[in-house]
Amino acid sequence: MSKKLKSASVLNKFMADYYYELDEASKTKSKKIAWCTSTGPAELLRALGFLVYFPETHSAMIGASKTAADFIPKANAIGYSPDICSYLTSDIGAYLAGVTPLEKAYKTIKSPPAPDILVYNTNQCRDVQDWFCWYGRHYNVPAIGINTYNCVTDVTKSHIPSIALQIQDLVKPLEKVSGKKLDIDFLKQVISLSVKCSELWETILNSAATIPSPISFFDSVTLMGAAVVGRGTEETNICYEKFVEELNQKVENKEGRIPNEKYRIYWDGMPVWGRLRSHSELFKSLKVCIVASTYCNSWIFKDFDVNKPFESMAKAYTSLFIARSEDYKEQYIKDMTKFFKADGIIYHDAKTCPNNSNCRYGMPQRIEKDTGLPYITINGDLNDLRLVSDEQTKTKVEAFAEQLEEKLAG
């Protein structure tokens, strides 16, 4: 019988404390609040004393609540295309509607915290810049950011200086808003905590390389909440140490997340937030464990170096999987499927997230040719459930399980 992690209660408290602190600061103006994109530069903001809010986690909550389709048309009505990121359109749409999933989750929180400044990084996509700039205009506060390279095969010395200078250029406007001078030693402490967070998070994810796997992708997309919103804090690391301890015990006891695990699958792309439960149950019924993903590994930052804070942040943000070339991504997925002992690959082609959909330029076919790993592509979206066909997904996944059975039997 599979069981959820007991340590989940620690994460639940961590997330509640995080949002309540933001809400209190927003209401009382007791602390400055910076909005930040999920992959940085959170370390710099924390070092300047900001509480940091991540709109992408709010959008994921909207997606998980299955209400995004109620809000996306409101953003469409003010000029935001239905073809762009549904994180953006559902979040802005929810704001225009005066609705937030935070209220249902945390009762007294009626809205996201008001920003004093917004800081983006385009290493993910241009959409985050447009998203943050809309709120900057709405709240009449600065929206500043980093324009990172993309389609990078090898991160070289030629990439780092310009990004490091952009991060340094953020310091003065951030100091002006925060009312504090940047303490380099404190920045190094924050980066050190982020290094520890990345190490713990990687340990958690890598536990799935064990047969049977003690966790699945559907656990990881929830567990990663602390790595996203709390990176650079001691509280996050304490939280993850609890998970590592529990997972080590599960590995020792050979306790799998999926009872009688039969097939191991690698997931590429975003989750379908509004279908986490149904997808989890579908794969469980087929004895399939989704053991790893490109998505959850995006919050492992191996390049942080306390001795080179700006240069290492520049390297870490440029090294992000989503910012890399097809050649790099292809080799990365090959390496990951080998490490996690995957029997096949599922690609999620998310309609409104082309930057996180890696199946549009022949990569699945090339990887199958080189590795022999079968694959399927699921058409859907991260938030907009109008673009998801549950019946088609179920049919494809069931047929894929049959294909795996035939392949492994033969």
C-alpha positions as CSV (number, residue, x, y, z in Angstrom):
1,M,0.0,0.0,0.0
2,S,1.6,3.3,-1.1
3,K,1.6,6.1,1.5
4,K,2.1,9.8,1.3
5,L,5.2,11.3,2.9
6,K,4.7,12.1,6.6
7,S,7.0,15.1,6.2
8,A,4.4,16.7,4.0
9,S,2.9,18.3,7.1
10,V,6.2,20.1,7.6
11,L,6.0,21.5,4.1
12,N,2.3,22.5,4.6
13,K,3.2,24.6,7.7
14,F,6.2,26.1,5.9
15,M,4.0,27.2,3.0
16,A,1.3,28.6,5.3
17,D,3.8,30.5,7.3
18,Y,5.3,31.9,4.1
19,Y,2.0,33.2,2.8
20,Y,0.8,34.6,6.1
21,E,4.0,36.5,6.5
22,L,3.6,38.1,3.1
23,D,0.0,38.9,3.8
24,E,0.8,40.6,7.1
25,A,3.6,42.6,5.5
26,S,1.3,43.7,2.7
27,K,-1.4,44.8,5.0
28,T,0.8,46.6,7.6
29,K,3.6,47.8,5.2
30,S,6.0,46.5,7.8
31,K,8.4,45.0,5.3
32,K,9.1,45.7,1.6
33,I,7.8,43.0,-0.8
34,A,9.5,42.1,-4.1
35,W,7.8,39.9,-6.7
36,C,10.3,37.6,-8.4
37,T,10.3,35.0,-11.2
38,S,10.7,31.5,-9.9
39,T,14.3,30.9,-11.1
40,G,15.8,34.1,-9.7
41,P,17.2,36.5,-8.7
42,A,15.6,35.7,-5.3
43,E,19.0,35.5,-3.5
44,L,19.7,39.2,-4.3
45,L,16.3,40.2,-3.1
46,R,16.5,38.4,0.2
47,A,20.0,39.8,0.8
48,L,18.4,43.3,0.6
49,G,15.7,42.5,3.1
50,F,12.8,42.0,0.8
51,L,10.1,39.4,1.4
52,V,9.8,37.6,-1.9
53,Y,6.6,36.6,-3.7
54,F,6.5,34.3,-6.7
55,P,3.5,34.8,-9.0
56,E,4.2,31.5,-10.8
57,T,3.3,29.6,-7.7
58,H,0.0,31.6,-7.5
59,S,-0.7,30.6,-11.1
60,A,0.0,27.0,-10.4
61,M,-2.5,27.2,-7.5
62,I,-5.1,28.6,-9.9
63,G,-4.4,25.8,-12.3
64,A,-4.6,23.1,-9.6
65,S,-8.0,24.7,-8.5
66,K,-9.3,24.1,-12.0
67,T,-10.6,27.6,-12.3
68,A,-8.1,29.1,-14.8
69,A,-10.7,28.9,-17.7
70,D,-12.9,31.3,-15.7
71,F,-10.2,34.0,-15.6
72,I,-8.2,33.6,-18.8
73,P,-11.0,35.4,-20.9
74,K,-10.7,38.4,-18.7
75,A,-7.0,38.8,-19.6
76,N,-7.9,38.1,-23.3
77,A,-10.4,40.9,-23.1
78,I,-7.7,43.5,-22.3
79,G,-5.4,42.4,-25.1
80,Y,-3.5,39.3,-23.9
81,S,-3.7,36.5,-26.5
82,P,-5.2,33.1,-25.6
83,D,-2.1,31.6,-27.3
84,I,0.4,33.1,-24.7
85,C,1.3,31.7,-21.3
86,S,-1.7,30.6,-19.4
87,Y,0.1,31.3,-16.2
88,L,0.1,34.9,-17.2
89,T,-3.4,35.1,-18.5
90,S,-5.0,33.1,-15.6
91,D,-3.1,35.2,-13.0
92,I,-3.9,38.6,-14.5
93,G,-7.5,37.4,-15.1
94,A,-7.9,36.2,-11.5
95,Y,-6.6,39.6,-10.3
96,L,-9.2,41.4,-12.5
97,A,-11.9,39.2,-11.1
98,G,-10.7,39.9,-7.5
99,V,-10.3,36.1,-6.9
100,T,-7.3,34.2,-5.4
101,P,-6.9,30.5,-4.5
102,L,-5.0,31.8,-1.4
103,E,-8.3,32.6,0.2
104,K,-9.5,29.0,0.1
105,A,-6.2,27.7,1.2
106,Y,-5.5,30.2,4.0
107,K,-8.8,31.7,4.9
108,T,-7.7,35.2,6.0
109,I,-5.7,36.0,2.8
110,K,-7.9,37.8,0.4
111,S,-5.4,38.8,-2.3
112,P,-1.8,38.3,-3.3
113,P,0.6,40.8,-1.6
114,A,1.0,44.2,-3.2
115,P,4.5,44.6,-4.6
116,D,7.0,47.4,-3.9
117,I,9.0,46.3,-6.9
118,L,8.9,43.5,-9.4
119,V,12.0,41.7,-10.7
120,Y,12.0,39.3,-13.6
121,N,14.4,37.0,-15.4
122,T,13.8,36.1,-19.0
123,N,15.8,32.9,-18.9
124,Q,12.4,31.2,-18.9
125,C,10.6,33.2,-21.6
126,R,9.6,36.8,-22.6
127,D,6.1,36.2,-21.1
128,V,7.4,36.8,-17.5
129,Q,8.6,40.3,-18.5
130,D,5.2,41.2,-20.0
131,W,3.5,39.7,-17.0
132,F,5.5,41.7,-14.4
133,C,5.4,44.9,-16.4
134,W,1.6,44.7,-16.4
135,Y,1.6,44.6,-12.6
136,G,4.3,47.3,-12.5
137,R,2.0,49.6,-14.5
138,H,-1.0,48.6,-12.4
139,Y,0.6,49.2,-9.0
140,N,2.8,52.1,-10.3
141,V,6.0,50.5,-9.0
142,P,9.2,49.6,-10.8
143,A,9.5,46.5,-12.9
144,I,13.1,45.7,-13.6
145,G,14.9,42.6,-14.7
146,I,17.6,40.5,-16.4
147,N,17.6,39.6,-20.1
148,T,19.3,36.2,-20.2
149,Y,20.7,34.2,-23.2
150,N,18.7,31.3,-24.5
151,C,19.4,28.4,-26.8
152,V,22.8,28.0,-25.1
153,T,24.7,24.8,-25.7
154,D,27.8,25.4,-23.5
155,V,27.8,28.2,-20.9
156,T,31.1,29.8,-21.6
157,K,33.1,32.8,-20.2
158,S,31.6,35.0,-22.9
159,H,28.1,34.5,-21.5
160,I,28.8,35.4,-17.8
161,P,30.0,39.0,-17.7
162,S,27.0,40.6,-19.3
163,I,24.5,38.8,-17.1
164,A,26.6,39.5,-14.0
165,L,26.6,43.2,-14.9
166,Q,22.9,43.1,-15.4
167,I,22.4,41.6,-11.9
168,Q,24.8,44.2,-10.4
169,D,22.8,47.0,-12.2
170,L,19.7,45.8,-10.2
171,V,21.4,46.7,-6.9
172,K,20.9,50.5,-6.9
173,P,17.2,50.5,-7.8
174,L,16.6,47.7,-5.3
175,E,18.5,49.6,-2.6
176,K,16.4,52.7,-3.3
177,V,13.2,50.7,-2.7
178,S,14.4,48.7,0.2
179,G,16.1,51.6,2.0
180,K,19.1,49.3,2.7
181,K,22.6,49.0,1.3
182,L,23.6,45.6,0.0
183,D,25.8,43.7,2.4
184,I,28.0,41.4,0.3
185,D,28.7,39.1,3.2
186,F,25.0,38.7,3.8
187,L,24.4,38.0,0.1
188,K,27.1,35.3,0.4
189,Q,25.2,33.8,3.4
190,V,22.0,33.7,1.4
191,I,23.7,32.1,-1.6
192,S,25.2,29.5,0.8
193,L,21.7,28.6,2.0
194,S,20.6,28.3,-1.6
195,V,23.5,26.0,-2.3
196,K,22.4,23.8,0.6
197,C,18.8,23.9,-0.7
198,S,19.8,22.8,-4.1
199,E,21.8,19.9,-2.7
200,L,18.9,18.8,-0.5
201,W,16.4,19.1,-3.4
202,E,18.6,17.1,-5.7
203,T,19.0,14.4,-3.0
204,I,15.2,14.2,-2.7
205,L,14.7,13.9,-6.5
206,N,17.5,11.5,-6.9
207,S,16.0,9.1,-4.4
208,A,13.7,8.1,-7.3
209,A,16.6,6.4,-9.0
210,T,16.0,3.6,-6.5
211,I,13.9,0.6,-7.6
212,P,11.2,0.9,-6.4
213,S,11.0,4.6,-6.3
214,P,9.9,6.1,-3.0
215,I,8.4,9.2,-4.7
216,S,6.8,10.1,-8.0
217,F,6.6,13.2,-10.2
218,F,3.2,14.0,-8.7
219,D,4.9,14.2,-5.2
220,S,7.8,16.2,-6.5
221,V,5.7,19.0,-8.1
222,T,4.2,19.6,-4.6
223,L,7.4,19.1,-2.6
224,M,9.3,21.6,-4.8
225,G,7.2,24.5,-3.4
226,A,9.8,25.2,-0.7
227,A,12.7,25.2,-3.3
228,V,10.8,27.8,-5.3
229,V,9.5,30.2,-2.7
230,G,12.0,29.6,0.1
231,R,15.4,29.1,-1.5
232,G,18.0,31.0,0.4
233,T,16.4,30.5,3.8
234,E,17.3,28.3,6.7
235,E,13.6,27.2,7.2
236,T,13.5,25.7,3.7
237,N,16.6,23.6,4.4
238,I,15.2,22.4,7.7
239,C,12.1,21.4,5.9
240,Y,14.0,19.4,3.2
241,E,16.2,17.7,5.8
242,K,13.0,16.1,7.1
243,F,12.1,14.8,3.7
244,V,15.6,13.4,3.1
245,E,15.5,11.6,6.4
246,E,12.1,10.0,5.6
247,L,13.0,9.1,2.0
248,N,16.3,7.5,3.1
249,Q,14.2,5.3,5.4
250,K,11.8,4.4,2.6
251,V,14.7,3.5,0.3
252,E,16.2,1.3,3.1
253,N,12.8,-0.4,3.5
254,K,12.3,-0.8,-0.3
255,E,9.0,1.0,0.1
256,G,7.8,2.1,-3.3
257,R,5.4,5.0,-4.0
258,I,3.6,2.9,-6.6
259,P,2.5,-0.6,-5.2
260,N,4.2,-3.3,-7.3
261,E,6.0,-0.7,-9.5
262,K,6.2,-2.2,-13.0
263,Y,7.2,0.6,-15.4
264,R,9.4,3.7,-14.9
265,I,8.7,6.8,-17.0
266,Y,10.5,10.1,-17.5
267,W,8.2,13.1,-17.8
268,D,9.3,16.0,-20.0
269,G,7.6,19.4,-19.7
270,M,5.1,21.1,-17.4
271,P,2.5,19.2,-15.3
272,V,-1.1,19.6,-16.1
273,W,-1.9,21.3,-12.8
274,G,-5.7,20.7,-12.9
275,R,-5.2,17.0,-13.5
276,L,-2.5,16.1,-11.0
277,R,-4.8,13.8,-9.0
278,S,-6.4,12.1,-12.0
279,H,-3.1,11.6,-13.8
280,S,-1.5,10.2,-10.6
281,E,-4.4,7.7,-10.2
282,L,-4.2,6.8,-13.9
283,F,-0.5,5.9,-13.7
284,K,-0.9,4.2,-10.4
285,S,-3.6,1.9,-11.8
286,L,-1.2,0.9,-14.5
287,K,1.7,0.3,-12.0
288,V,3.6,3.1,-13.7
289,C,5.8,5.4,-11.7
290,I,6.8,8.8,-13.2
291,V,10.2,8.8,-11.6
292,A,11.7,12.1,-12.8
293,S,11.2,15.2,-14.9
294,T,13.0,18.1,-16.5
295,Y,10.6,20.5,-14.7
296,C,11.3,19.6,-11.1
297,N,15.0,19.6,-11.7
298,S,14.9,23.2,-12.7
299,W,15.4,24.3,-9.1
300,I,18.8,22.6,-8.7
301,F,21.4,25.4,-9.0
302,K,24.8,23.8,-9.0
303,D,26.7,26.8,-10.1
304,F,26.2,29.1,-7.1
305,D,29.5,30.0,-5.5
306,V,29.7,32.2,-2.4
307,N,33.1,33.5,-3.5
308,K,31.8,34.8,-6.8
309,P,28.2,35.9,-6.0
310,F,27.3,37.9,-9.1
311,E,29.3,35.7,-11.5
312,S,27.9,32.5,-10.1
313,M,24.3,33.8,-10.1
314,A,24.8,34.7,-13.8
315,K,26.1,31.3,-14.6
316,A,23.4,29.5,-12.6
317,Y,20.6,31.5,-14.3
318,T,22.1,30.9,-17.8
319,S,22.6,27.2,-17.1
320,L,18.9,26.6,-16.5
321,F,17.5,23.7,-18.7
322,I,14.8,25.9,-20.3
323,A,17.5,28.3,-21.6
324,R,19.6,25.7,-23.3
325,S,19.9,24.5,-26.9
326,E,18.2,21.4,-28.4
327,D,21.6,19.6,-28.5
328,Y,22.1,20.2,-24.8
329,K,18.5,19.3,-23.8
330,E,18.7,16.1,-25.9
331,Q,21.8,14.9,-24.2
332,Y,20.5,15.9,-20.8
333,I,17.3,13.8,-21.2
334,K,19.4,10.9,-22.4
335,D,21.5,11.1,-19.3
336,M,18.5,11.5,-17.0
337,T,16.6,8.6,-18.4
338,K,19.7,6.4,-18.0
339,F,20.3,7.6,-14.4
340,F,16.6,7.0,-13.3
341,K,16.4,3.7,-15.2
342,A,13.4,4.9,-17.3
343,D,11.6,2.5,-19.6
344,G,10.1,5.3,-21.7
345,I,9.4,9.0,-22.0
346,I,6.2,11.1,-21.9
347,Y,6.4,14.5,-23.5
348,H,3.8,17.1,-22.5
349,D,3.2,19.5,-25.4
350,A,1.7,22.4,-23.5
351,K,-0.2,24.6,-25.9
352,T,0.6,27.9,-24.2
353,C,4.1,27.0,-23.0
354,P,6.3,26.4,-26.1
355,N,9.5,27.1,-24.0
356,N,8.8,24.1,-21.8
357,S,7.6,21.8,-24.5
358,N,10.5,19.9,-26.0
359,C,8.7,17.7,-28.5
360,R,8.2,20.2,-31.4
361,Y,11.5,19.9,-33.3
362,G,12.1,16.2,-33.6
363,M,13.8,15.5,-30.3
364,P,11.5,12.6,-29.2
365,Q,12.3,10.8,-32.5
366,R,16.0,11.4,-32.2
367,I,16.2,10.2,-28.6
368,E,14.2,7.1,-29.4
369,K,16.5,6.3,-32.3
370,D,19.6,6.7,-30.1
371,T,18.4,5.0,-26.9
372,G,15.6,2.7,-28.0
373,L,13.3,4.3,-25.4
374,P,9.6,4.5,-26.6
375,Y,7.7,7.7,-26.1
376,I,4.3,9.3,-26.4
377,T,3.3,12.9,-26.6
378,I,0.3,14.3,-24.5
379,N,-1.3,17.4,-25.9
380,G,-2.6,19.7,-23.2
381,D,-1.6,22.8,-21.2
382,L,-0.4,23.8,-17.8
383,N,-3.5,25.7,-16.7
384,D,-6.0,26.0,-19.5
385,L,-8.1,22.8,-19.2
386,R,-10.1,23.6,-22.3
387,L,-7.0,22.4,-24.2
388,V,-6.9,19.1,-22.4
389,S,-8.6,15.9,-23.6
390,D,-8.9,13.5,-20.7
391,E,-10.1,10.6,-22.9
392,Q,-7.3,11.1,-25.4
393,T,-4.7,11.2,-22.6
394,K,-6.2,8.0,-21.0
395,T,-6.2,6.2,-24.3
396,K,-2.6,7.1,-25.1
397,V,-1.3,6.3,-21.6
398,E,-3.0,2.9,-21.5
399,A,-1.7,2.0,-25.0
400,F,1.7,3.1,-23.9
401,A,1.6,0.8,-20.9
402,E,0.7,-2.1,-23.2
403,Q,3.6,-1.1,-25.5
404,L,6.0,-1.2,-22.6
405,E,4.7,-4.5,-21.4
406,E,5.3,-6.0,-24.9
407,K,8.7,-4.4,-25.2
408,L,9.9,-5.6,-21.7
409,A,8.4,-9.1,-22.3
410,G,10.1,-9.4,-25.6
